[in-house]
Each structure stands twice: as structure tokens, then as C-alpha cells.
Amino acid sequence: MTSYTPTETLSANTTKTKRTHVFVFLLITMFMISIESTIVATAVPEIVAELGNFSAYSWVFSSFLLMQSVTTPIYGKLSDIFGRKPIFLIGTIIFLIGSLLCGMATSMGLLIFYRFIQGIGAGAVMPIATTLVGDLYSLEERSKIQGYLSSVWGISSVIGPLAGGLIVQYVSWAWVFWVNIPLGIASLIGINMYLHEQVEKKKPSIDYLGASLFSISVSALMLILIEGGSNWGWTSFPTISLFVVFAITMVLFLKWETIASSPMMPLSLWKNKLIAVSNISTLLAGASMIGLASFLPTYVQGIMGSSALVAGFALTAMSVGWPIAASATAKLFPKIGFRYTAILGGIFLILGSIFFITLDPMKGPIWAGIGSFVIGVGMGFATSTFTISIQSSVGWETRGVATASSMFMRSVGTTLGTAILGGVLNLQLKNYLGQHHASNLKLSSIDAANILLDPIKKGQLSNEALHLLQNGLQTALHTVFWGVGIFAVLTFFSTLFFPSIQLKKQPE
């Protein structure tokens, strides 16, 4: 076991900063970003009905995710150069401009383009907000604060669909975007007033080539994960071409980063075993979590026959367990250390996945909710450990890019999990319906979930067709839940490589 002393001390400017005020405005900004996906999802049918081009609707989400993922590490590096405050403010402003434009979109193409702008801004918020927690709070305080940050996602997952439905029904879909503006303006004013930091005055050295190669490479990878297996076949020309682009630019990026004077992503970070293991575990945990978040509501509604509200509460249980466990890490770190807290998170992920591997309609939504809660506990223990340990292992000058690397890996993990598990679902459902001659009933795998989730269409099905669809979807989702379990097991094994660290308090 190696000993470890935290590298940072709270600066004079940090002590001048009104931490509570800053933290409140960080929470507001994170809430604004986290609620974006759920509140927009509710409005998509209304948006498509007005703007048309249904075939492109998935890009309303993909465009935002793509740019957020690409820009996250870049913002992290820029915050190490210019300070957290200016980069955070710039990112928030860009996000608000994108939000304003989204509400003014007159076509699906324009909306998707404006969502790109929103995503560019959103890429700054998560990593810098999390980095600021590392700057402003001591090691002993961060666990509790991370728990509060995690709770934002739980609150937004509950409020988002309800708020989106009310806005669409009583106002206009444009306001699902415009509602961000007063929240964002309040955050801009608050962060500008209460956050004080002093950045060492030096000539900035920006790795433009590294940032460009990284952006191209990651964009190609994300496009493959988003479109591959759905709109593009895995062996199609676009998929193979983008994979070649990804491979070439990634090799060039890695080679350039070894000789750049101020690399965008210092490869020395990945030589740190703690950071490398944390980021790999974060990717795997993200894939496991998104498999549950994406497909549990479909099971509860389509197979169990429960309402969307019940499905939402079953999934929300994960958002309850997450902050509870994140807050509990404050007491666990001094007693068992980072390594065993991370391993504990992996164990809970496996336990939670068992609930879904054994899930059947007779067990009901409560069983699903308990499993969701246990998964949330696992994510709380694991991800908080990864974030806090990474931040505590580096100094201020690299904390931004180190934190952003973790956020980026989680984003890649969720996208990877969606692509793999979504492909598994489609393949299993297609095979099942083919084996049972579903074409005779004019059914297809693409329509199956939609029919079961629509009460009107579901009521129009014959008993034979309904039985066939439910059995097919249940079989496919059961395979998906096995996939969630596999990712959970891989997460657990990855945490076993987490270095043993004995914490020592900073000398006075």
C-alpha cells in the first residue's frame, strides 16, 4: 500500500470565494444541462409534427451528445490554461445562444444545427463544475458535495418529463429550450460575482493541432457508435470510412501529444495507474448504467403493462441511490480507502444487475425499482471514488483536463453501451420475430416496442400478435439485461486494479 498526501492547498482566492454561493449557481447550471435531455424528449413528438422530417429526429439528441463529448476534454485543458471561471462563463453563454436559436428553429435541419451549438456550450459545464468542486473543497468535503451534484441528475430525471409535458401542452415546444435562458443568466451573474480565482500570468500555449486531431477522431468514433448498426450497417461504406478516419487521426493525435510543448491531453496522465484504471472503470460503469436507463422503461411499460409514470419511478430509484452512496463515501474513504470503496461500487453494480437478469413480469415494478436503486448505489460509490481520487492525485494546473478525461470516458461509455445493447436488442427481437413468422401478422422489430408502448395501437392487436410481441420483446430485453450484467462484472474486475492508497492529511 502506498501513502498519499493531497497535492493541493486551498488558495487565498479560494478562501475569498463565497463557496456556498458559487456552489448554488453551479447546481443551477448543472440542473439546466442535466434536464435538457429529458425535457426535450417529451417535446420531440410535437417538434416533429411541426417541423417534419421524422427520419432525422434522432439527431436532435445525437448532435447535442456528439459536440458535448468532443468538447469536454478541450474545455478541461483550456480551464487549466485560462482558469475555470472564464471558460465556464463562455461555455454557458454558448449554451444559452444555442437554446435561444433552438426555440426559433423553422426546420429540423436548423434545429439539429442549433443543437450542435448547444452541445458545444454544454461540454464546458460538467467538467468545469466538477473541477471547481475539487478547487474549492478539501478532500474530506468533496464526497458530500459530489453527492449533492449527483442528486441534480435524480431531480432532473423526475422533473424533466413532467415539465416538458406541461410546457408542450400549455405553452409551446420552443419553451423547452427557452426555459434555460433565465436559469443560465442567473448562473452567469452569480459565478461572475462570487467566484474569485487567480491564474498564473503566463503566455498561453494552445495545442491547436492536437485539439483538431482529437475533435476529428472522436467525432468519427461517436458517429460510428450513434449510426452504426441502425442507419448504417457495421460493414457499410460510411462505417468503415469513419473507422479509418478515427484510427488514422487517433494515431496522429497520440504521436503529436508526445512531442507537443503543451499537449491538449498530457499522455502522462494515462501513465498514472489511478487515473487510467478510474477512466476505464468509468467507461464500463457508464455502459452498464445506460443499458438500464435506456431499456428499463420499455420493459416496465411494454412487458409489465404499467404506465409511463410507474416506469419513471422505477428508473428514478437509481437517481435516489446514487447521491446517497456518493455522500456516504466521505465516511468510507478514511476507513477503507479509495480502492475498497471503488470495489464496493463494483459489487453493488453486480448485485443490481442480478435483479434485472432475474426480472420477469410477475415480479413487478417494485422488483425493478429495487434493482435500479442498488445500481444507483453502485454508481454512487464507484463514480464518486473515481472523480475524487483523480482530482486529489493532480495539482491545479492539470486538474481540469484530468477531470474532463473522466467525464469524457463516461460519455463514451454511455454511447458505447447504447450502441452495443441497442444492437443486441434489435438483433434478438428480429431473430425472434423471424423464427415465429411474425411477418404473417404484419409485424417488424422496428415497430414492436412502439406498438407495445402505445395504448391505442396495443389495443388494436390480436391476442396472438400481442402475445408474440411481448414474448419477443421480453426475450430481447432479457438478453440486454445480461449485457448490463456483463458490463457490471467488467467494472468490478477493473476496480481490482485500482491502486491501494493510504490517505494522509495535508500538513498544516
Secondary structure as UniProt FT lines:
FT   STRAND          2..4
FT   HELIX           12..16
FT   HELIX           19..51
FT   HELIX           54..56
FT   TURN            57..58
FT   HELIX           59..82
FT   HELIX           84..103
FT   HELIX           108..136
FT   HELIX           139..170
FT   TURN            173..174
FT   HELIX           175..178
FT   HELIX           180..194
FT   HELIX           208..227
FT   TURN            229..231
FT   TURN            234..235
FT   HELIX           237..257
FT   TURN            258..259
FT   HELIX           268..271
FT   HELIX           273..298
FT   HELIX           299..303
FT   HELIX           308..357
FT   HELIX           361..363
FT   HELIX           364..392
FT   HELIX           396..435
FT   TURN            436..437
FT   HELIX           438..441
FT   HELIX           445..453
FT   HELIX           455..459
FT   HELIX           463..495
FT   TURN            496..497
FT   STRAND          501..503
//
